[in-house]
Amino acid sequence: SESVARHDRDIRRMAYTDSLTGLSNRLAFREALDDRLMTLQASSGELALLFVDLDDFKRVNDTLGHEAGDEVLGQLSMRIRMAVERLGGAGAEIARFGGDEFIVLLPALGPDAGCRPHAQDVAQKLLRAVEAPLAAESRPISVTPSIGIALYPADGDTPDELVKHADTAMYLAKSRGRANFQFFDR
């Protein structure tokens, strides 16, 4: 029974973890978001969803190769994880959404604290963390993020709406020069 339990844990870990970064994957994040929204609907709470996309990341893969790109993604995921753990508060979650996209779930810091200022502070720190130069295959690399932010319940009350609106805000950030963050605006 110990072997079966260990096997089940291993299968679950493989199904819910991104193999490159060790972060939660899209499936795990979606389940966590579903659970969080059900809890918040009962308590009238708030949260922020940050959609982080690395600007022009294709350039890294095209010029240095996919192994270097994977190395850069690994380093950047660690930076994002450390920033979110340090600043996000209890209950903050991060996942690799796919390719060069990450998604961060930030709960309100308290019942009287709004999510918007907290999300803004975390987004500013994420910009600085990602923009700091790093090295891949002994070459200096600079990558910038564009970050879109959607707030629950103001910008949507379903997981699909929140992700869609955060993604829309991220494209707004890209259209406004990249290397910035934008809140969703209908």
Rosetta constraint file for C-alpha pairs under 8 A:
AtomPair CA 1 CA 5 HARMONIC 6.11 0.50
AtomPair CA 2 CA 6 HARMONIC 6.11 0.50
AtomPair CA 3 CA 7 HARMONIC 6.04 0.50
AtomPair CA 4 CA 8 HARMONIC 6.11 0.50
AtomPair CA 5 CA 9 HARMONIC 6.22 0.50
AtomPair CA 6 CA 10 HARMONIC 6.15 0.50
AtomPair CA 7 CA 11 HARMONIC 6.16 0.50
AtomPair CA 8 CA 12 HARMONIC 6.12 0.50
AtomPair CA 9 CA 13 HARMONIC 6.05 0.50
AtomPair CA 10 CA 14 HARMONIC 6.16 0.50
AtomPair CA 11 CA 15 HARMONIC 6.13 0.50
AtomPair CA 12 CA 16 HARMONIC 6.12 0.50
AtomPair CA 13 CA 17 HARMONIC 5.68 0.50
AtomPair CA 14 CA 18 HARMONIC 7.70 0.50
AtomPair CA 14 CA 19 HARMONIC 7.52 0.50
AtomPair CA 16 CA 24 HARMONIC 5.86 0.50
AtomPair CA 16 CA 25 HARMONIC 5.55 0.50
AtomPair CA 16 CA 26 HARMONIC 7.83 0.50
AtomPair CA 16 CA 27 HARMONIC 6.27 0.50
AtomPair CA 16 CA 28 HARMONIC 5.02 0.50
AtomPair CA 17 CA 22 HARMONIC 5.89 0.50
AtomPair CA 17 CA 23 HARMONIC 5.74 0.50
AtomPair CA 17 CA 24 HARMONIC 4.53 0.50
AtomPair CA 17 CA 25 HARMONIC 5.06 0.50
AtomPair CA 17 CA 28 HARMONIC 7.40 0.50
AtomPair CA 18 CA 22 HARMONIC 5.24 0.50
AtomPair CA 18 CA 23 HARMONIC 5.47 0.50
AtomPair CA 18 CA 24 HARMONIC 5.77 0.50
AtomPair CA 18 CA 25 HARMONIC 4.96 0.50
AtomPair CA 18 CA 96 HARMONIC 6.75 0.50
AtomPair CA 19 CA 23 HARMONIC 7.89 0.50
AtomPair CA 20 CA 70 HARMONIC 7.25 0.50
AtomPair CA 20 CA 74 HARMONIC 6.70 0.50
AtomPair CA 21 CA 73 HARMONIC 7.29 0.50
AtomPair CA 21 CA 74 HARMONIC 5.29 0.50
AtomPair CA 21 CA 77 HARMONIC 6.28 0.50
AtomPair CA 21 CA 78 HARMONIC 7.76 0.50
AtomPair CA 21 CA 96 HARMONIC 7.60 0.50
AtomPair CA 23 CA 77 HARMONIC 7.88 0.50
AtomPair CA 23 CA 94 HARMONIC 6.94 0.50
AtomPair CA 23 CA 95 HARMONIC 5.34 0.50
AtomPair CA 23 CA 96 HARMONIC 6.17 0.50
AtomPair CA 24 CA 28 HARMONIC 5.75 0.50
AtomPair CA 24 CA 29 HARMONIC 6.33 0.50
AtomPair CA 24 CA 94 HARMONIC 6.82 0.50
AtomPair CA 24 CA 95 HARMONIC 4.56 0.50
AtomPair CA 24 CA 96 HARMONIC 6.37 0.50
AtomPair CA 25 CA 29 HARMONIC 6.13 0.50
AtomPair CA 25 CA 95 HARMONIC 5.37 0.50
AtomPair CA 25 CA 96 HARMONIC 5.35 0.50
AtomPair CA 25 CA 97 HARMONIC 6.08 0.50
AtomPair CA 25 CA 98 HARMONIC 7.82 0.50
AtomPair CA 26 CA 30 HARMONIC 6.03 0.50
AtomPair CA 26 CA 95 HARMONIC 6.61 0.50
AtomPair CA 26 CA 96 HARMONIC 6.57 0.50
AtomPair CA 26 CA 97 HARMONIC 4.92 0.50
AtomPair CA 26 CA 98 HARMONIC 7.25 0.50
AtomPair CA 27 CA 31 HARMONIC 6.40 0.50
AtomPair CA 28 CA 32 HARMONIC 6.22 0.50
AtomPair CA 29 CA 33 HARMONIC 6.03 0.50
AtomPair CA 29 CA 94 HARMONIC 7.65 0.50
AtomPair CA 29 CA 95 HARMONIC 6.16 0.50
AtomPair CA 30 CA 34 HARMONIC 6.11 0.50
AtomPair CA 30 CA 159 HARMONIC 7.33 0.50
AtomPair CA 31 CA 35 HARMONIC 6.23 0.50
AtomPair CA 32 CA 36 HARMONIC 6.06 0.50
AtomPair CA 33 CA 37 HARMONIC 6.04 0.50
AtomPair CA 33 CA 105 HARMONIC 7.83 0.50
AtomPair CA 33 CA 159 HARMONIC 6.51 0.50
AtomPair CA 34 CA 38 HARMONIC 6.33 0.50
AtomPair CA 34 CA 159 HARMONIC 6.45 0.50
AtomPair CA 35 CA 39 HARMONIC 6.40 0.50
AtomPair CA 36 CA 40 HARMONIC 6.14 0.50
AtomPair CA 37 CA 41 HARMONIC 5.96 0.50
AtomPair CA 37 CA 157 HARMONIC 7.66 0.50
AtomPair CA 37 CA 158 HARMONIC 7.53 0.50
AtomPair CA 37 CA 159 HARMONIC 7.76 0.50
AtomPair CA 38 CA 42 HARMONIC 6.66 0.50
AtomPair CA 39 CA 43 HARMONIC 6.52 0.50
AtomPair CA 40 CA 44 HARMONIC 5.46 0.50
AtomPair CA 40 CA 45 HARMONIC 4.78 0.50
AtomPair CA 40 CA 46 HARMONIC 6.83 0.50
AtomPair CA 41 CA 45 HARMONIC 6.94 0.50
AtomPair CA 45 CA 108 HARMONIC 7.52 0.50
AtomPair CA 45 CA 111 HARMONIC 7.39 0.50
AtomPair CA 46 CA 107 HARMONIC 6.40 0.50
AtomPair CA 46 CA 108 HARMONIC 5.79 0.50
AtomPair CA 46 CA 114 HARMONIC 7.41 0.50
AtomPair CA 46 CA 115 HARMONIC 6.40 0.50
AtomPair CA 46 CA 151 HARMONIC 7.26 0.50
AtomPair CA 46 CA 152 HARMONIC 5.35 0.50
AtomPair CA 46 CA 153 HARMONIC 6.38 0.50
AtomPair CA 47 CA 105 HARMONIC 7.08 0.50
AtomPair CA 47 CA 106 HARMONIC 5.52 0.50
AtomPair CA 47 CA 107 HARMONIC 4.32 0.50
AtomPair CA 47 CA 108 HARMONIC 5.56 0.50
AtomPair CA 47 CA 115 HARMONIC 5.87 0.50
AtomPair CA 47 CA 151 HARMONIC 5.92 0.50
AtomPair CA 47 CA 152 HARMONIC 5.22 0.50
AtomPair CA 47 CA 153 HARMONIC 7.68 0.50
AtomPair CA 48 CA 105 HARMONIC 5.94 0.50
AtomPair CA 48 CA 106 HARMONIC 5.02 0.50
AtomPair CA 48 CA 107 HARMONIC 6.37 0.50
AtomPair CA 48 CA 108 HARMONIC 7.71 0.50
AtomPair CA 48 CA 115 HARMONIC 6.02 0.50
AtomPair CA 48 CA 116 HARMONIC 7.26 0.50
AtomPair CA 48 CA 119 HARMONIC 6.28 0.50
AtomPair CA 48 CA 149 HARMONIC 6.69 0.50
AtomPair CA 48 CA 150 HARMONIC 5.82 0.50
AtomPair CA 48 CA 151 HARMONIC 4.50 0.50
AtomPair CA 48 CA 152 HARMONIC 6.16 0.50
AtomPair CA 49 CA 103 HARMONIC 7.04 0.50
AtomPair CA 49 CA 104 HARMONIC 5.73 0.50
AtomPair CA 49 CA 105 HARMONIC 4.83 0.50
AtomPair CA 49 CA 106 HARMONIC 6.33 0.50
AtomPair CA 49 CA 149 HARMONIC 5.58 0.50
AtomPair CA 49 CA 150 HARMONIC 5.26 0.50
AtomPair CA 49 CA 151 HARMONIC 6.27 0.50
AtomPair CA 49 CA 152 HARMONIC 7.91 0.50
AtomPair CA 49 CA 162 HARMONIC 6.98 0.50
AtomPair CA 49 CA 163 HARMONIC 7.28 0.50
AtomPair CA 49 CA 166 HARMONIC 6.51 0.50
AtomPair CA 50 CA 103 HARMONIC 5.60 0.50
AtomPair CA 50 CA 104 HARMONIC 4.97 0.50
AtomPair CA 50 CA 105 HARMONIC 6.51 0.50
AtomPair CA 50 CA 106 HARMONIC 7.89 0.50
AtomPair CA 50 CA 119 HARMONIC 7.67 0.50
AtomPair CA 50 CA 123 HARMONIC 7.70 0.50
AtomPair CA 50 CA 147 HARMONIC 6.40 0.50
AtomPair CA 50 CA 148 HARMONIC 5.61 0.50
AtomPair CA 50 CA 149 HARMONIC 4.55 0.50
AtomPair CA 50 CA 150 HARMONIC 6.69 0.50
AtomPair CA 50 CA 166 HARMONIC 6.28 0.50
AtomPair CA 51 CA 101 HARMONIC 7.23 0.50
AtomPair CA 51 CA 102 HARMONIC 6.13 0.50
AtomPair CA 51 CA 103 HARMONIC 4.67 0.50
AtomPair CA 51 CA 104 HARMONIC 6.60 0.50
AtomPair CA 51 CA 147 HARMONIC 5.44 0.50
AtomPair CA 51 CA 148 HARMONIC 5.02 0.50
AtomPair CA 51 CA 149 HARMONIC 6.32 0.50
AtomPair CA 51 CA 163 HARMONIC 7.61 0.50
AtomPair CA 51 CA 166 HARMONIC 5.57 0.50
AtomPair CA 51 CA 167 HARMONIC 5.95 0.50
AtomPair CA 51 CA 170 HARMONIC 6.39 0.50
AtomPair CA 52 CA 101 HARMONIC 5.62 0.50
AtomPair CA 52 CA 102 HARMONIC 5.00 0.50
AtomPair CA 52 CA 103 HARMONIC 5.88 0.50
AtomPair CA 52 CA 104 HARMONIC 7.82 0.50
AtomPair CA 52 CA 145 HARMONIC 6.27 0.50
AtomPair CA 52 CA 146 HARMONIC 5.89 0.50
AtomPair CA 52 CA 147 HARMONIC 4.53 0.50
AtomPair CA 52 CA 148 HARMONIC 6.65 0.50
AtomPair CA 52 CA 170 HARMONIC 7.16 0.50
AtomPair CA 53 CA 100 HARMONIC 5.96 0.50
AtomPair CA 53 CA 101 HARMONIC 4.53 0.50
AtomPair CA 53 CA 102 HARMONIC 6.45 0.50
AtomPair CA 53 CA 145 HARMONIC 5.48 0.50
AtomPair CA 53 CA 146 HARMONIC 5.38 0.50
AtomPair CA 53 CA 147 HARMONIC 6.38 0.50
AtomPair CA 53 CA 170 HARMONIC 7.34 0.50
AtomPair CA 54 CA 100 HARMONIC 5.69 0.50
AtomPair CA 54 CA 101 HARMONIC 6.60 0.50
AtomPair CA 54 CA 143 HARMONIC 6.73 0.50
AtomPair CA 54 CA 144 HARMONIC 5.88 0.50
AtomPair CA 54 CA 145 HARMONIC 4.38 0.50
AtomPair CA 54 CA 146 HARMONIC 6.36 0.50
AtomPair CA 55 CA 143 HARMONIC 6.69 0.50
AtomPair CA 55 CA 144 HARMONIC 5.49 0.50
AtomPair CA 55 CA 145 HARMONIC 5.36 0.50
AtomPair CA 55 CA 146 HARMONIC 6.40 0.50
AtomPair CA 55 CA 174 HARMONIC 7.84 0.50
AtomPair CA 55 CA 178 HARMONIC 6.83 0.50
AtomPair CA 55 CA 179 HARMONIC 7.38 0.50
AtomPair CA 56 CA 60 HARMONIC 7.80 0.50
AtomPair CA 56 CA 143 HARMONIC 7.89 0.50
AtomPair CA 57 CA 61 HARMONIC 6.96 0.50
AtomPair CA 57 CA 100 HARMONIC 6.95 0.50
AtomPair CA 57 CA 143 HARMONIC 7.27 0.50
AtomPair CA 58 CA 62 HARMONIC 6.00 0.50
AtomPair CA 59 CA 63 HARMONIC 5.90 0.50
AtomPair CA 60 CA 64 HARMONIC 5.67 0.50
AtomPair CA 60 CA 65 HARMONIC 7.01 0.50
AtomPair CA 60 CA 66 HARMONIC 7.94 0.50
AtomPair CA 60 CA 68 HARMONIC 7.50 0.50
AtomPair CA 60 CA 69 HARMONIC 5.82 0.50
AtomPair CA 61 CA 65 HARMONIC 4.52 0.50
AtomPair CA 61 CA 66 HARMONIC 4.85 0.50
AtomPair CA 61 CA 67 HARMONIC 7.87 0.50
AtomPair CA 61 CA 68 HARMONIC 6.95 0.50
AtomPair CA 61 CA 69 HARMONIC 5.09 0.50
AtomPair CA 62 CA 66 HARMONIC 7.59 0.50
AtomPair CA 64 CA 68 HARMONIC 5.86 0.50
AtomPair CA 64 CA 69 HARMONIC 7.16 0.50
AtomPair CA 65 CA 69 HARMONIC 6.31 0.50
AtomPair CA 66 CA 70 HARMONIC 6.00 0.50
AtomPair CA 67 CA 71 HARMONIC 6.24 0.50
AtomPair CA 68 CA 72 HARMONIC 6.18 0.50
AtomPair CA 68 CA 136 HARMONIC 5.72 0.50
AtomPair CA 68 CA 137 HARMONIC 6.41 0.50
AtomPair CA 69 CA 73 HARMONIC 6.15 0.50
AtomPair CA 69 CA 136 HARMONIC 7.97 0.50
AtomPair CA 70 CA 74 HARMONIC 6.11 0.50
AtomPair CA 71 CA 75 HARMONIC 6.33 0.50
AtomPair CA 71 CA 136 HARMONIC 6.40 0.50
AtomPair CA 72 CA 76 HARMONIC 6.05 0.50
AtomPair CA 72 CA 134 HARMONIC 7.85 0.50
AtomPair CA 72 CA 135 HARMONIC 7.70 0.50
AtomPair CA 72 CA 136 HARMONIC 6.24 0.50
AtomPair CA 73 CA 77 HARMONIC 5.88 0.50
AtomPair CA 73 CA 100 HARMONIC 7.21 0.50
AtomPair CA 74 CA 78 HARMONIC 6.35 0.50
AtomPair CA 75 CA 79 HARMONIC 6.42 0.50
AtomPair CA 76 CA 80 HARMONIC 6.11 0.50
AtomPair CA 76 CA 130 HARMONIC 6.25 0.50
AtomPair CA 77 CA 81 HARMONIC 5.97 0.50
AtomPair CA 78 CA 82 HARMONIC 6.10 0.50
AtomPair CA 79 CA 83 HARMONIC 6.17 0.50
AtomPair CA 79 CA 129 HARMONIC 6.18 0.50
AtomPair CA 79 CA 130 HARMONIC 6.80 0.50
AtomPair CA 80 CA 84 HARMONIC 6.09 0.50
AtomPair CA 80 CA 126 HARMONIC 6.43 0.50
AtomPair CA 80 CA 129 HARMONIC 6.97 0.50
AtomPair CA 80 CA 130 HARMONIC 7.13 0.50
AtomPair CA 81 CA 85 HARMONIC 6.01 0.50
AtomPair CA 81 CA 94 HARMONIC 6.88 0.50
AtomPair CA 82 CA 86 HARMONIC 6.02 0.50
AtomPair CA 83 CA 87 HARMONIC 5.93 0.50
AtomPair CA 83 CA 88 HARMONIC 7.60 0.50
AtomPair CA 83 CA 122 HARMONIC 7.78 0.50
AtomPair CA 83 CA 125 HARMONIC 7.05 0.50
AtomPair CA 83 CA 126 HARMONIC 6.54 0.50
AtomPair CA 83 CA 129 HARMONIC 7.24 0.50
AtomPair CA 84 CA 88 HARMONIC 4.76 0.50
AtomPair CA 84 CA 89 HARMONIC 7.85 0.50
AtomPair CA 84 CA 92 HARMONIC 6.93 0.50
AtomPair CA 84 CA 93 HARMONIC 7.68 0.50
AtomPair CA 84 CA 94 HARMONIC 7.54 0.50
AtomPair CA 84 CA 104 HARMONIC 7.85 0.50
AtomPair CA 84 CA 122 HARMONIC 7.26 0.50
AtomPair CA 84 CA 126 HARMONIC 7.96 0.50
AtomPair CA 85 CA 89 HARMONIC 6.94 0.50
AtomPair CA 85 CA 92 HARMONIC 7.16 0.50
AtomPair CA 87 CA 122 HARMONIC 6.35 0.50
AtomPair CA 88 CA 92 HARMONIC 5.25 0.50
AtomPair CA 88 CA 106 HARMONIC 5.99 0.50
AtomPair CA 88 CA 107 HARMONIC 7.78 0.50
AtomPair CA 88 CA 122 HARMONIC 6.83 0.50
AtomPair CA 89 CA 106 HARMONIC 7.54 0.50
AtomPair CA 89 CA 107 HARMONIC 7.49 0.50
AtomPair CA 89 CA 109 HARMONIC 6.38 0.50
AtomPair CA 90 CA 107 HARMONIC 7.81 0.50
AtomPair CA 90 CA 109 HARMONIC 7.92 0.50
AtomPair CA 91 CA 106 HARMONIC 7.16 0.50
AtomPair CA 91 CA 107 HARMONIC 6.43 0.50
AtomPair CA 92 CA 104 HARMONIC 7.22 0.50
AtomPair CA 92 CA 105 HARMONIC 5.48 0.50
AtomPair CA 92 CA 106 HARMONIC 4.79 0.50
AtomPair CA 92 CA 107 HARMONIC 6.24 0.50
AtomPair CA 93 CA 104 HARMONIC 5.66 0.50
AtomPair CA 93 CA 105 HARMONIC 5.04 0.50
AtomPair CA 93 CA 106 HARMONIC 6.84 0.50
AtomPair CA 94 CA 102 HARMONIC 7.11 0.50
AtomPair CA 94 CA 103 HARMONIC 5.71 0.50
AtomPair CA 94 CA 104 HARMONIC 4.44 0.50
AtomPair CA 94 CA 105 HARMONIC 6.34 0.50
AtomPair CA 95 CA 102 HARMONIC 5.67 0.50
AtomPair CA 95 CA 103 HARMONIC 5.40 0.50
AtomPair CA 95 CA 104 HARMONIC 6.60 0.50
AtomPair CA 96 CA 100 HARMONIC 7.76 0.50
AtomPair CA 96 CA 101 HARMONIC 6.07 0.50
AtomPair CA 96 CA 102 HARMONIC 4.41 0.50
AtomPair CA 96 CA 103 HARMONIC 6.38 0.50
AtomPair CA 97 CA 101 HARMONIC 5.30 0.50
AtomPair CA 97 CA 102 HARMONIC 5.02 0.50
AtomPair CA 97 CA 103 HARMONIC 6.09 0.50
AtomPair CA 98 CA 102 HARMONIC 7.10 0.50
AtomPair CA 106 CA 115 HARMONIC 7.71 0.50
AtomPair CA 106 CA 119 HARMONIC 7.08 0.50
AtomPair CA 107 CA 115 HARMONIC 7.00 0.50
AtomPair CA 108 CA 113 HARMONIC 6.15 0.50
AtomPair CA 108 CA 114 HARMONIC 6.07 0.50
AtomPair CA 108 CA 115 HARMONIC 4.93 0.50
AtomPair CA 108 CA 118 HARMONIC 7.37 0.50
AtomPair CA 109 CA 113 HARMONIC 5.86 0.50
AtomPair CA 109 CA 114 HARMONIC 7.65 0.50
AtomPair CA 109 CA 115 HARMONIC 7.43 0.50
AtomPair CA 109 CA 118 HARMONIC 7.54 0.50
AtomPair CA 110 CA 114 HARMONIC 7.86 0.50
AtomPair CA 114 CA 118 HARMONIC 7.13 0.50
AtomPair CA 115 CA 119 HARMONIC 5.89 0.50
AtomPair CA 115 CA 151 HARMONIC 7.26 0.50
AtomPair CA 116 CA 120 HARMONIC 6.10 0.50
AtomPair CA 116 CA 151 HARMONIC 7.31 0.50
AtomPair CA 117 CA 121 HARMONIC 6.18 0.50
AtomPair CA 118 CA 122 HARMONIC 6.23 0.50
AtomPair CA 119 CA 123 HARMONIC 5.96 0.50
AtomPair CA 119 CA 149 HARMONIC 7.55 0.50
AtomPair CA 120 CA 124 HARMONIC 6.20 0.50
AtomPair CA 121 CA 125 HARMONIC 6.36 0.50
AtomPair CA 122 CA 126 HARMONIC 6.08 0.50
AtomPair CA 123 CA 127 HARMONIC 6.17 0.50
AtomPair CA 123 CA 147 HARMONIC 7.07 0.50
AtomPair CA 123 CA 181 HARMONIC 6.63 0.50
AtomPair CA 124 CA 128 HARMONIC 6.54 0.50
AtomPair CA 124 CA 181 HARMONIC 7.73 0.50
AtomPair CA 125 CA 129 HARMONIC 6.10 0.50
AtomPair CA 126 CA 130 HARMONIC 6.02 0.50
AtomPair CA 127 CA 131 HARMONIC 6.00 0.50
AtomPair CA 127 CA 144 HARMONIC 7.08 0.50
AtomPair CA 127 CA 145 HARMONIC 6.27 0.50
AtomPair CA 127 CA 179 HARMONIC 6.91 0.50
AtomPair CA 127 CA 180 HARMONIC 7.00 0.50
AtomPair CA 128 CA 132 HARMONIC 6.25 0.50
AtomPair CA 130 CA 143 HARMONIC 6.65 0.50
AtomPair CA 130 CA 144 HARMONIC 6.15 0.50
AtomPair CA 130 CA 145 HARMONIC 6.73 0.50
AtomPair CA 131 CA 142 HARMONIC 6.22 0.50
AtomPair CA 131 CA 143 HARMONIC 5.57 0.50
AtomPair CA 131 CA 144 HARMONIC 5.01 0.50
AtomPair CA 131 CA 145 HARMONIC 7.38 0.50
AtomPair CA 132 CA 142 HARMONIC 6.85 0.50
AtomPair CA 132 CA 143 HARMONIC 7.90 0.50
AtomPair CA 133 CA 140 HARMONIC 6.59 0.50
AtomPair CA 133 CA 141 HARMONIC 5.75 0.50
AtomPair CA 133 CA 142 HARMONIC 4.92 0.50
AtomPair CA 133 CA 143 HARMONIC 7.53 0.50
AtomPair CA 134 CA 140 HARMONIC 5.69 0.50
AtomPair CA 134 CA 141 HARMONIC 5.30 0.50
AtomPair CA 134 CA 142 HARMONIC 6.52 0.50
AtomPair CA 135 CA 139 HARMONIC 5.14 0.50
AtomPair CA 135 CA 140 HARMONIC 4.44 0.50
AtomPair CA 135 CA 141 HARMONIC 5.52 0.50
AtomPair CA 136 CA 140 HARMONIC 6.58 0.50
AtomPair CA 136 CA 141 HARMONIC 6.77 0.50
AtomPair CA 144 CA 178 HARMONIC 7.51 0.50
AtomPair CA 144 CA 179 HARMONIC 5.19 0.50
AtomPair CA 145 CA 178 HARMONIC 6.98 0.50
AtomPair CA 145 CA 179 HARMONIC 5.07 0.50
AtomPair CA 145 CA 180 HARMONIC 6.97 0.50
AtomPair CA 146 CA 170 HARMONIC 5.85 0.50
AtomPair CA 146 CA 171 HARMONIC 7.73 0.50
AtomPair CA 146 CA 173 HARMONIC 5.63 0.50
AtomPair CA 146 CA 174 HARMONIC 5.87 0.50
AtomPair CA 146 CA 178 HARMONIC 5.35 0.50
AtomPair CA 146 CA 179 HARMONIC 5.04 0.50
AtomPair CA 146 CA 180 HARMONIC 5.29 0.50
AtomPair CA 146 CA 181 HARMONIC 5.82 0.50
AtomPair CA 147 CA 169 HARMONIC 7.37 0.50
AtomPair CA 147 CA 170 HARMONIC 4.91 0.50
AtomPair CA 147 CA 173 HARMONIC 6.45 0.50
AtomPair CA 147 CA 179 HARMONIC 7.86 0.50
AtomPair CA 147 CA 180 HARMONIC 6.32 0.50
AtomPair CA 147 CA 181 HARMONIC 4.39 0.50
AtomPair CA 147 CA 182 HARMONIC 6.44 0.50
AtomPair CA 148 CA 166 HARMONIC 4.82 0.50
AtomPair CA 148 CA 167 HARMONIC 5.98 0.50
AtomPair CA 148 CA 168 HARMONIC 6.97 0.50
AtomPair CA 148 CA 169 HARMONIC 4.18 0.50
AtomPair CA 148 CA 170 HARMONIC 3.58 0.50
AtomPair CA 148 CA 171 HARMONIC 7.26 0.50
AtomPair CA 148 CA 172 HARMONIC 7.53 0.50
AtomPair CA 148 CA 173 HARMONIC 6.64 0.50
AtomPair CA 148 CA 181 HARMONIC 5.64 0.50
AtomPair CA 148 CA 182 HARMONIC 5.15 0.50
AtomPair CA 148 CA 183 HARMONIC 5.86 0.50
AtomPair CA 148 CA 184 HARMONIC 6.88 0.50
AtomPair CA 149 CA 165 HARMONIC 7.64 0.50
AtomPair CA 149 CA 166 HARMONIC 4.77 0.50
AtomPair CA 149 CA 167 HARMONIC 7.89 0.50
AtomPair CA 149 CA 169 HARMONIC 6.09 0.50
AtomPair CA 149 CA 170 HARMONIC 7.20 0.50
AtomPair CA 149 CA 181 HARMONIC 7.38 0.50
AtomPair CA 149 CA 182 HARMONIC 6.18 0.50
AtomPair CA 149 CA 183 HARMONIC 4.62 0.50
AtomPair CA 149 CA 184 HARMONIC 5.90 0.50
AtomPair CA 150 CA 155 HARMONIC 5.79 0.50
AtomPair CA 150 CA 156 HARMONIC 7.85 0.50
AtomPair CA 150 CA 162 HARMONIC 5.93 0.50
AtomPair CA 150 CA 163 HARMONIC 7.59 0.50
AtomPair CA 150 CA 165 HARMONIC 5.81 0.50
AtomPair CA 150 CA 166 HARMONIC 4.66 0.50
AtomPair CA 150 CA 169 HARMONIC 7.41 0.50
AtomPair CA 150 CA 183 HARMONIC 6.11 0.50
AtomPair CA 150 CA 184 HARMONIC 5.37 0.50
AtomPair CA 151 CA 155 HARMONIC 5.26 0.50
AtomPair CA 151 CA 156 HARMONIC 7.23 0.50
AtomPair CA 151 CA 162 HARMONIC 7.28 0.50
AtomPair CA 151 CA 184 HARMONIC 7.95 0.50
AtomPair CA 152 CA 156 HARMONIC 5.81 0.50
AtomPair CA 152 CA 157 HARMONIC 6.14 0.50
AtomPair CA 152 CA 162 HARMONIC 7.21 0.50
AtomPair CA 153 CA 157 HARMONIC 5.24 0.50
AtomPair CA 155 CA 161 HARMONIC 7.60 0.50
AtomPair CA 155 CA 162 HARMONIC 6.58 0.50
AtomPair CA 155 CA 165 HARMONIC 7.01 0.50
AtomPair CA 155 CA 184 HARMONIC 7.14 0.50
AtomPair CA 156 CA 161 HARMONIC 5.23 0.50
AtomPair CA 156 CA 162 HARMONIC 5.30 0.50
AtomPair CA 156 CA 165 HARMONIC 7.76 0.50
AtomPair CA 157 CA 161 HARMONIC 6.75 0.50
AtomPair CA 157 CA 162 HARMONIC 6.95 0.50
AtomPair CA 158 CA 162 HARMONIC 6.26 0.50
AtomPair CA 159 CA 163 HARMONIC 6.16 0.50
AtomPair CA 160 CA 164 HARMONIC 5.98 0.50
AtomPair CA 161 CA 165 HARMONIC 5.96 0.50
AtomPair CA 162 CA 166 HARMONIC 6.02 0.50
AtomPair CA 163 CA 167 HARMONIC 6.02 0.50
AtomPair CA 164 CA 168 HARMONIC 6.14 0.50
AtomPair CA 165 CA 169 HARMONIC 6.15 0.50
AtomPair CA 165 CA 184 HARMONIC 6.01 0.50
AtomPair CA 166 CA 170 HARMONIC 6.17 0.50
AtomPair CA 166 CA 183 HARMONIC 7.61 0.50
AtomPair CA 166 CA 184 HARMONIC 6.28 0.50
AtomPair CA 167 CA 171 HARMONIC 6.42 0.50
AtomPair CA 168 CA 172 HARMONIC 6.37 0.50
AtomPair CA 168 CA 184 HARMONIC 6.89 0.50
AtomPair CA 169 CA 173 HARMONIC 6.31 0.50
AtomPair CA 169 CA 181 HARMONIC 7.96 0.50
AtomPair CA 169 CA 182 HARMONIC 5.60 0.50
AtomPair CA 169 CA 183 HARMONIC 5.72 0.50
AtomPair CA 169 CA 184 HARMONIC 4.68 0.50
AtomPair CA 169 CA 185 HARMONIC 7.38 0.50
AtomPair CA 170 CA 174 HARMONIC 6.38 0.50
AtomPair CA 170 CA 181 HARMONIC 7.01 0.50
AtomPair CA 170 CA 182 HARMONIC 6.59 0.50
AtomPair CA 171 CA 175 HARMONIC 6.14 0.50
AtomPair CA 172 CA 176 HARMONIC 6.22 0.50
AtomPair CA 172 CA 182 HARMONIC 6.66 0.50
AtomPair CA 173 CA 177 HARMONIC 6.76 0.50
AtomPair CA 173 CA 178 HARMONIC 5.57 0.50
AtomPair CA 173 CA 179 HARMONIC 7.49 0.50
AtomPair CA 173 CA 180 HARMONIC 5.79 0.50
AtomPair CA 173 CA 181 HARMONIC 5.47 0.50
AtomPair CA 173 CA 182 HARMONIC 5.37 0.50
AtomPair CA 174 CA 178 HARMONIC 4.15 0.50
AtomPair CA 174 CA 179 HARMONIC 7.43 0.50
AtomPair CA 174 CA 180 HARMONIC 7.67 0.50
AtomPair CA 176 CA 180 HARMONIC 7.93 0.50
